[in-house]
Amino acid sequence: MDFENIYIEEENNLATITINRPKKLNALNKRTIEELHVAFKELDEDRDIKVIIITGSGEKAFVAGADISEFANFSVKEGRQLSAVGQQHLFDFVENLSTPVIAAINGFALGGGLELAMACHFRVASSNARMGLPEVSLGVIPGYGGTQRLPQLVGKGRAMEMIMTAGMIDSDKAFGYGLVNHVVSSEELLPFCMKIASRISNNSSVAIKHAIKAINAGFKYDADGYSVEIDAFGNCFGTDDFKEGTSAFLDKRKADFPGS
């Protein structure tokens, strides 16, 4: 697929996806969602890529929301389809990706932008970042998982307030809420994320894949997270990464994981 709205940079087992629609403040339209789906799928299948960072171009916005002009005249059926397809192709897809995804939030992350950041495995924000779900001010609600992931991250009461007021919070409040893991300056944002990514890439990608699956299961009403953890834990014993990791520990050397 030829990308029009994103670009990818790869270096040292790390891939950075940049959403590049600066005139639209990197708003998500159908084309961008499809491009992101393809990009995440291809990078997840690349054994050389251990961590993915996603960010927005420019200094103003990570993603300032969905492209409202695309769905302003949608019917009820079209609205449901928009939400269902978007969740399946991007937001749920990213959450369940076996490759760790870090959201580098540079500026505004609103509506679908915050929903995308919340679908990532964790988030780092620049000090000028602003986050919110303003959908009710448009007569609609978050439709890309926002009503589910925000309460999981910040608690039910805070999520209710954020969604019902349609307001924004700054990066410091987002950190206090547990919505983001770290707040750094704009200049430090990508280098800081890359430093974390480098630490992740030193570990077993196979074990990390199982950890992501087990952690996510604990937040699903129809899954027993403990049972998923038991199965995932056991499955690790059958991998070359486990053999290498335990051997390296006993030999008092650094592990060189094959990623099998």
Rosetta blueprint (number, residue, H / E / L):
1 M L
2 D L
3 F L
4 E L
5 N L
6 I E
7 Y E
8 I E
9 E E
10 E E
11 E E
12 N L
13 N L
14 L E
15 A E
16 T E
17 I E
18 T E
19 I E
20 N L
21 R L
22 P H
23 K H
24 K H
25 L L
26 N L
27 A L
28 L E
29 N L
30 K H
31 R H
32 T H
33 I H
34 E H
35 E H
36 L H
37 H H
38 V H
39 A H
40 F H
41 K H
42 E H
43 L H
44 D H
45 E H
46 D L
47 R L
48 D L
49 I L
50 K L
51 V E
52 I E
53 I E
54 I E
55 T E
56 G E
57 S L
58 G L
59 E L
60 K L
61 A E
62 F E
63 V E
64 A L
65 G L
66 A E
67 D L
68 I H
69 S H
70 E H
71 F L
72 A L
73 N L
74 F L
75 S L
76 V H
77 K H
78 E H
79 G H
80 R H
81 Q H
82 L H
83 S H
84 A H
85 V H
86 G H
87 Q H
88 Q H
89 H H
90 L H
91 F H
92 D H
93 F H
94 V H
95 E H
96 N L
97 L L
98 S L
99 T L
100 P L
101 V E
102 I E
103 A E
104 A E
105 I E
106 N L
107 G L
108 F E
109 A E
110 L E
111 G L
112 G H
113 G H
114 L H
115 E H
116 L H
117 A H
118 M H
119 A H
120 C L
121 H L
122 F E
123 R E
124 V E
125 A E
126 S E
127 S L
128 N L
129 A L
130 R E
131 M E
132 G E
133 L L
134 P L
135 E H
136 V H
137 S H
138 L H
139 G L
140 V L
141 I L
142 P L
143 G L
144 Y L
145 G L
146 G H
147 T H
148 Q H
149 R H
150 L H
151 P H
152 Q H
153 L H
154 V H
155 G L
156 K H
157 G H
158 R H
159 A H
160 M H
161 E H
162 M H
163 I H
164 M H
165 T H
166 A L
167 G L
168 M E
169 I E
170 D E
171 S H
172 D H
173 K H
174 A H
175 F H
176 G H
177 Y H
178 G L
179 L L
180 V L
181 N L
182 H E
183 V E
184 V E
185 S L
186 S L
187 E L
188 E L
189 L H
190 L H
191 P H
192 F H
193 C H
194 M H
195 K H
196 I H
197 A H
198 S H
199 R H
200 I H
201 S H
202 N L
203 N L
204 S L
205 S H
206 V H
207 A H
208 I H
209 K H
210 H H
211 A H
212 I H
213 K H
214 A H
215 I H
216 N H
217 A H
218 G L
219 F L
220 K L
221 Y L
222 D L
223 A L
224 D L
225 G H
226 Y H
227 S H
228 V H
229 E H
230 I H
231 D H
232 A H
233 F H
234 G H
235 N H
236 C H
237 F L
238 G L
239 T L
240 D H
241 D H
242 F H
243 K H
244 E H
245 G H
246 T H
247 S H
248 A H
249 F H
250 L H
251 D H
252 K L
253 R L
254 K L
255 A L
256 D L
257 F L
258 P L
259 G L
260 S L
